[in-house]
């Protein structure tokens, strides 16, 4: 980021459909792509299927995850896999529940 001009940063943010400030926050907090991938897999969602069939939803999930302030707790939860519900405490929980209802399934290990 240090080598990019303000115009380049703005262009990348627009391309990702993010505000410039959100893009900067996400760039300063690495690790969310791996966390989201693990959480989706643990819940029984295929990231590739989401990308193909619900790309806009996946991008929103990525944005929310990237801006999440609890990445350390999330990583610890995923490492321990202690929770029965892999989405509990995740800011994407409601979106993933709605998505599961829409596609007519229930994510694995998903309890209310």
Secondary structure, DSSP 8 states (H G I E B T S, - for coil): -TTS-HHHHHHHHHHTT--HHHHHHHHHSTTHHHHHHHHHHHTT--HHHHHHH-HHHHHHHHHHHHH-S-HHHHHHHHHHT--SSTTTT-TTHHHHHHHHHHTT---TT---
